[in-house]
Amino acid sequence: MDRRRFTLSAAAFGLSALAASSPLLAATKTKVAAKAASRQPGEPDVLILGAGISGLQAAWLLEEQGLKVAIVEGRGRVGGRIMTLLDQPGYPEMGFNSMGEGYGRGLDVAKRSGVTLQEVGERYRIGPPSLLYIGDKPLTREEWARFPGNPFPDALKTVMPAELVSMLVSKKTRLTDWNAWADPASAPLDISLHDFLQQQGLSDQAIHLAHDIAPYYGRNAYDLSALLAEYNDGFVKAQIAAGPKSFAVKGGNLLMAQALAKQLKGDVLLGREVVAITQASGGRMTVHFKDGSTLSAPKVICTLPFSTLRNVAIEPGLSGMQAQAVAQLGYQPISMIFVTAETPFWEQDGLAPGMWTDGVLGNVMPQRYGEDPQQITGFIVQARANLADYWDRLGAENAKALVVSRIEALRPAAKGRIRAHSYFSWSQERFNVGDFSYLAPGQVKWMADIAKPAGNLFFAGEHTATGARGLEGALESSERVAIEVLG
Ligand SMILES: Cc1cc2nc3c(=O)[nH]c(=O)nc-3n(C[C@H](O)[C@H](O)[C@H](O)COP(=O)(O)OP(=O)(O)OC[C@H]3O[C@@H](n4cnc5c(N)ncnc54)[C@H](O)[C@@H]3O)c2cc1C
């Protein structure tokens, strides 16, 4: 079964059923029991670093196989990039948002955790599309097509800036099999997204507007591998083919991570910041924490994003492309502000509630997470890449004031009626230092070595996945690493 078909069909089988029935997993059980004998009394067989979804799932898979597992986590909470503001209206998601119908692993995990999933795909589609603002000027699609400052080629004038890159990548993808994106044979395709878009007839000005103002990945189109964008497109298409629905956890996605942690038999130790990982000549692993304490185990799984692992001393050191990836892998800057409105200003001015701007306001996204799907529970205002850095430099309070004043300037009906609540910057989260990992041109070759075990140190996490993205990718990595550890 290829990776894509496995992703899409895992829901039907259920991962737990897979784990129970897999001859590979069953065969490795005896082997592990023998190896596990080398652990000292009280120690786990496997120590997992990071209580994000990949760490939690790897722990569960290994416990299912009879291993003793412990997780250590630097934050005072589990979930990592699953992060809900549980005290705000509608429980806005600052991290993981939703999973599609093709998220076989994600849906299986959600079911096992016992949380209630609600369909949110329909809610995303309610209401008019976001209004485009160029400077202070609101533009409908028709107005944009005729706008003198529209830098897109004639045939693409009606495409909105936020739609253009994904549309071109989808239509013009050079991959016949998106699962082959990281194969060495695809290496000649590993050019920058900028070059790819230029080949489609876009000028620098068009690329700046369509990509660099709010890049999905990378700081700008020179900084992103077109091959990664095409792989992501393949994953998205597979999701669309699986069905139109999207699911999120009722009451907040963080509840799922919390429930998964509760299901584990082993310890989940919070507030334990890893500063070093050492491997003795006999292969015994020791993890060193900031408070001076240590924990040892025969095997360690590291799910730390490379953005934070690069601050952890590893002895003996990693080598080759893996070491390069730990040092240099890019992570997406994203900052967000949650805003609520006292009165529905969009009903007063008759304009779409959402706004995509080319300025310092970023992207204003209505949230419909109340009992009534029509009701707008608030807005997530999002800045990506350079704009996120700019907000971060301003500081939370100044960035909140800026966003409120810009909304009020563009939408006078909102004046005095909106409030900015939490400021959340993924770059400033010391245990993530950025959101999604991404590859720059020429870096796709790193995928061959990125998760290579270094003795008894194993690697997992979304950055190591090659067949799925986001949460589903993180879960894919848990399966791969569990099999490696067992084998
Ligand atoms: C804004 C945003 C929106 C997203 N939307 C979606 C979406 O709609 N769909 C989707 O599929 N995916 C989405 N994702 C991606 C998804 O959330 C991630 O891919 C997934 O949660 C990553 O899980 P992980 O276990 O690999 O990493 P993480 O969740 O980052 O887990 C790593 C853990 O390691 C811990 N850690 C780091 N350094 C140390 C240290 N030194 N010592 C101890 N612990 C440490 C961290 O605290 C963290 O808990 C989104 C992410 C973000 C941020």
Ligand as a Chemical Component Dictionary entry (heavy atoms), coordinates in Angstrom:
data_LIG
# 
_chem_comp.id                   LIG 
_chem_comp.type                 NON-POLYMER 
_chem_comp.pdbx_formal_charge   0 
_chem_comp.three_letter_code    LIG 
# 
loop_
_chem_comp_atom.comp_id 
_chem_comp_atom.atom_id 
_chem_comp_atom.alt_atom_id 
_chem_comp_atom.type_symbol 
_chem_comp_atom.charge 
_chem_comp_atom.model_Cartn_x 
_chem_comp_atom.model_Cartn_y 
_chem_comp_atom.model_Cartn_z 
_chem_comp_atom.pdbx_ordinal 
LIG C1  C1  C 0 -1.265 28.259 13.476 1  
LIG C2  C2  C 0 -1.224 26.792 13.150 2  
LIG C3  C3  C 0 -2.253 26.240 12.397 3  
LIG C4  C4  C 0 -2.238 24.888 12.059 4  
LIG N1  N1  N 0 -3.300 24.363 11.380 5  
LIG C5  C5  C 0 -3.294 23.065 11.053 6  
LIG C6  C6  C 0 -4.409 22.481 10.404 7  
LIG O1  O1  O 0 -5.440 23.125 10.192 8  
LIG N2  N2  N 0 -4.331 21.177 10.034 9  
LIG C7  C7  C 0 -3.211 20.422 10.295 10 
LIG O2  O2  O 0 -3.194 19.238 9.942  11 
LIG N3  N3  N 0 -2.170 20.926 10.961 12 
LIG C8  C8  C 0 -2.175 22.228 11.346 13 
LIG N4  N4  N 0 -1.126 22.745 12.041 14 
LIG C9  C9  C 0 0.066  21.901 12.237 15 
LIG C10 C10 C 0 -0.049 20.935 13.416 16 
LIG O3  O3  O 0 -0.518 21.623 14.525 17 
LIG C11 C11 C 0 1.353  20.395 13.678 18 
LIG O4  O4  O 0 1.853  19.786 12.497 19 
LIG C12 C12 C 0 1.423  19.350 14.781 20 
LIG O5  O5  O 0 0.659  19.716 15.900 21 
LIG C13 C13 C 0 2.891  19.160 15.145 22 
LIG O6  O6  O 0 3.017  18.181 16.146 23 
LIG P1  P1  P 0 4.460  17.728 16.613 24 
LIG O7  O7  O 0 4.275  16.761 17.686 25 
LIG O8  O8  O 0 5.269  17.346 15.431 26 
LIG O9  O9  O 0 5.187  19.067 17.148 27 
LIG P2  P2  P 0 4.838  19.976 18.410 28 
LIG O10 O10 O 0 3.389  20.037 18.615 29 
LIG O11 O11 O 0 5.554  21.264 18.207 30 
LIG O12 O12 O 0 5.473  19.169 19.624 31 
LIG C14 C14 C 0 6.814  19.314 20.010 32 
LIG C15 C15 C 0 6.845  19.434 21.529 33 
LIG O13 O13 O 0 8.210  19.548 21.945 34 
LIG C16 C16 C 0 8.256  20.441 23.043 35 
LIG N5  N5  N 0 9.620  20.969 23.168 36 
LIG C17 C17 C 0 10.283 21.755 22.291 37 
LIG N6  N6  N 0 11.526 22.013 22.737 38 
LIG C18 C18 C 0 11.649 21.369 23.928 39 
LIG C19 C19 C 0 12.713 21.244 24.862 40 
LIG N7  N7  N 0 13.909 21.831 24.686 41 
LIG N8  N8  N 0 12.502 20.500 25.979 42 
LIG C20 C20 C 0 11.305 19.869 26.173 43 
LIG N9  N9  N 0 10.268 19.969 25.329 44 
LIG C21 C21 C 0 10.444 20.707 24.208 45 
LIG C22 C22 C 0 7.237  21.502 22.672 46 
LIG O14 O14 O 0 6.819  22.238 23.789 47 
LIG C23 C23 C 0 6.130  20.684 22.044 48 
LIG O15 O15 O 0 5.146  20.314 22.979 49 
LIG C24 C24 C 0 -1.152 24.075 12.457 50 
LIG C25 C25 C 0 -0.132 24.611 13.249 51 
LIG C26 C26 C 0 -0.177 25.955 13.616 52 
LIG C27 C27 C 0 0.893  26.487 14.537 53 
# 
loop_
_chem_comp_bond.comp_id 
_chem_comp_bond.atom_id_1 
_chem_comp_bond.atom_id_2 
_chem_comp_bond.value_order 
_chem_comp_bond.pdbx_ordinal 
LIG C1  C2  SING 1  
LIG C2  C3  SING 2  
LIG C2  C26 DOUB 3  
LIG C3  C4  DOUB 4  
LIG C4  N1  SING 5  
LIG C4  C24 SING 6  
LIG N1  C5  DOUB 7  
LIG C5  C6  SING 8  
LIG C5  C8  SING 9  
LIG C6  O1  DOUB 10 
LIG C6  N2  SING 11 
LIG N2  C7  SING 12 
LIG C7  O2  DOUB 13 
LIG C7  N3  SING 14 
LIG N3  C8  DOUB 15 
LIG C8  N4  SING 16 
LIG N4  C9  SING 17 
LIG N4  C24 SING 18 
LIG C9  C10 SING 19 
LIG C10 O3  SING 20 
LIG C10 C11 SING 21 
LIG C11 O4  SING 22 
LIG C11 C12 SING 23 
LIG C12 O5  SING 24 
LIG C12 C13 SING 25 
LIG C13 O6  SING 26 
LIG O6  P1  SING 27 
LIG P1  O7  DOUB 28 
LIG P1  O8  SING 29 
LIG P1  O9  SING 30 
LIG O9  P2  SING 31 
LIG P2  O10 DOUB 32 
LIG P2  O11 SING 33 
LIG P2  O12 SING 34 
LIG O12 C14 SING 35 
LIG C14 C15 SING 36 
LIG C15 O13 SING 37 
LIG C15 C23 SING 38 
LIG O13 C16 SING 39 
LIG C16 N5  SING 40 
LIG C16 C22 SING 41 
LIG N5  C17 SING 42 
LIG N5  C21 SING 43 
LIG C17 N6  DOUB 44 
LIG N6  C18 SING 45 
LIG C18 C19 SING 46 
LIG C18 C21 DOUB 47 
LIG C19 N7  SING 48 
LIG C19 N8  DOUB 49 
LIG N8  C20 SING 50 
LIG C20 N9  DOUB 51 
LIG N9  C21 SING 52 
LIG C22 O14 SING 53 
LIG C22 C23 SING 54 
LIG C23 O15 SING 55 
LIG C24 C25 DOUB 56 
LIG C25 C26 SING 57 
LIG C26 C27 SING 58 
# 
